[in-house]
Amino acid sequence: MNRKTKIKIFRMIMVIITVAIIVLMLAYLIPVMKNLTTIEGQEAFKNKVNDSGFIGLLMLFGLQVAQIFLFILPGEPIEILAGMCYGGWGGLLFITISVFIITTIIFFLVRKLGKKFVYDFCDEKRVKKIENSKLFKNPKKIEWIMIILFMIPGTPKDLLVYISGLLPIKPLHLILISTFARLPSVVSSTFAGNTLMRGDWKSSIVIYIITFLLVGIIIFIINKFDKSKVTQEALKSIQKDIK
């Protein structure tokens, strides 16, 4: 059995496990999610989550691993679910710790196993486009560029984690950037999940709008005072190389 076949089998097993976890979580939580607009329903949901204990945390962490490691799921639903289960701050803490652990593992696996490991899990053509970009070959700007890319909503952050292992960037710097530069997105999702748990849909929408506006303002300010135009180059790189 060759390497690519083994990777395909591994990914298939991970997909099956992920689907199983999702089904189990839905079967466990849906019965108490129907009445979240009522105080009684909210209390029932909290009690259900508390009763799940460590198993609940482990299942949610498994989904986070699948999301970052294999790109099986988008990140926002898991972040919203974390906010619903553990509150805005609790969900934020859980996601931040999970991202830190998984990013560290992936980064050092890439550094240890090299390009073949990245190509096994990512689109090879897509990775090569980014890796060969002039922008990403600049050691002086690379960390600043990564901060911008991780902050911008909608960028393929988990793909960037893989690619970062191939770039001239210090391990600790990348791990911290990956963990904390994505906080605006994580904060909006976990706190939106917390308000959803209380049945407050309007507040969830407001949280997302405020977050997007703040990120937009920050990027605008950076771009305004960035004489070297790093932000503009990074945005162009996303459009050209990451699509």
N, C-alpha and C positions, 0 to 999 in steps of 0.2 A: 504493500500500500504506500503510494507516494505521499509527499508532504501536503500537497494541495487537497488530496482526498481526505486526509486526516483532519485538516482544518475545516473542510466542509462538514464532516461528520460532527466535529466539535461544535461548530456553529449551530448545526441542526439540533444537537442535544440541548444546547443553551436556549434555543428558541422554544423547544418543548417544555423545558423547566420553567422558563419565563411565563409562557402561556398558562402552565399549571398553577404557578403562584398567583397570577392575575385572577384566574377563575376561582381559586380558593379565597382570595381576599374579597372578591366581589360577593361570593356566596356568603361570606362571613359578615360583611358590612352592609350590603344592600338592604337587608331587612330593617336595619335601624337608620338608613339614610332617607327613607321615604318621608319622615316627619321632622326634618331638620328645621323647619320653620317654626316649630313649637318648642317651648322650653323643655317639655318632657322628652321630645325626640332628641334634643341636643344632649340631655343628660344620659339618655340611653346609648347614644353614640359614644360619649366619653367613657361610660362604663364598659362598653364592648371593647374599646381600644385598650383600656387599662387591664381588662381581663386577659387580653392577648399576650401582655408582658413581653418577654424577650423574644418569643417566637414572632410576634408582630414586627418588632424592630428588625429581626433577621430577614423576614420576608421582604420588607421595604428596602433593606440594604441589598438584597438579591436583585431587586428590580433596578436599583441604582447601578449595580455592577453591570447588568445587561445593557443598560442605557448608555453608559460611558464606554464600556469595553467592546461592545459589539454593535453599537448604533441601532439596537432593535427598537427602542422606544424614544420618542422626544422627551426632553428633560422636564418640560413644564408640568405635565400631568403628575409626575412623581413628586415634584416640589409642591404642587397644590395638595396632593394627598397627604404629604408630610405635614403641611400646615393644618389640614383638617384633623389629622390624628393627634398631633402634638402641640398645636397652637402655632402662632406666628414665630415666636422666639425659639420654641422647642424644635419646630420644623427646620428653621434656619440653622440651628446648631447641628441637627442631624445631617442635613444635606452638606453643610460645610465640612464636617468631619469625614463624611463618606467620600466627597470629592477629593479631599486631601489624601486619603488612603489610596483610592483607586488611581488617581493621577500619579502618585509616587510609584506605584507598582508598574504602571504602563511605561512611564518615562524610563525607568531603569531596565525594564525588559527590552525596550527599543535600543538603549545604549549597549546592552549585553548581546542581543541577538542580531542587531543591525537592520538593514533595509528589508531583507526578506521577511522579517516578522511584520513590518509595517505593510508590505505588499500583500501579505496573507490575509490581513484583516481589513484593508482599505482598498479603494480603487487605485490601482497602480498608476494609471495615466494621470489621475487627479493629483496624486501625491507628487509625482515627478514635476508637474506644472508648478506646484507651489515651491517645491524644493529647489527648482532651477530658477525661480524668480530672482531677479537682481536685488529686489527689495529684501528678500529673506536671506540673502548672502552677506548682508551688511552687519557685522558684529556690533558696531557702535549703536545701531538703531533697533536691533532685533527685539530687545526687551521692551522698549517703548512701543514698538509696533504690536507686540503680543498683548500688552495691556489694553491698547485701543481695540484690538480685535475681540478680546474676551469681554470687553465692556459692551460692545455693540450687540443689541438684540438680534437674533436670527443668524448670526455667524456660526459655522460648524465647529463649535468649541471642542468637541470631543475628537474630531479629526485633527484639530490643531495640537491636541495633547500628544497624539502619535507622532505627528510631523516634528514637533519640538525636540524629540529625541535625536533627530537628524541635524538639528540646527546648532550653530555656535552660541549656546546659551547655558549658563550655569544651572545645575540641577535644582538647587534650593530656590533660585530666583524664579525659574519656570513654575515650580510647584506652588510657590506663594502667589504668583500671578494668576495661575489657573484657578486657585482656590478663592482668592479674594477679589480679583477683577470682575468676576461674574456675579458678585454679590447683588448689584442692583436688580438683576433678573431674578435671582433666587429670593431676595426679600419680597419683591412684588408678588411672586407666586405663592410663597408660604403664607404671607399675610392675607392674600386673596383667598387662599384655602381656608384660613381661619375664619374670615368673614362669611364665606360660603357655608361653613359648618353651622353658623348661626342663622343661615337663611337670608343673609344680607347681600344680595346680588349686586345692588347698586354700588355699595362700598368697594366690592371686588373690582368692578369696572373702573371706578375712580382711582384705585391704587395703581392699576396698570397704566392708566393715562398719565398720572403724575410721574410714575417711574420713567416712562418713555420720554416725557418732556424733559425731566432732569438729565437723563442720559444725553438727549439731543442738545441741551444747553451746554453740558460739559464738553461734548465733542466740538460744538461750535466755538466755544471759548478757546479750547486747545488749538483748533485750526486757525483761529484769528491771530493768536500770538506765536504760532509755530512758524518761525522764519524758514526753517528747513523743509516745511510742507510734508512732514512725516505722515500726518493724518490723511492728507489727500492721497499720498502714495499708497497708504495702507488700504484705503477705501477702493482705490482703483485696482489694487492687487486682488481684493476680494471679488470684485466684479469680473476681473479678467481670468484669474487663476483658480478660484475656488468653485466656480460654477461648473 
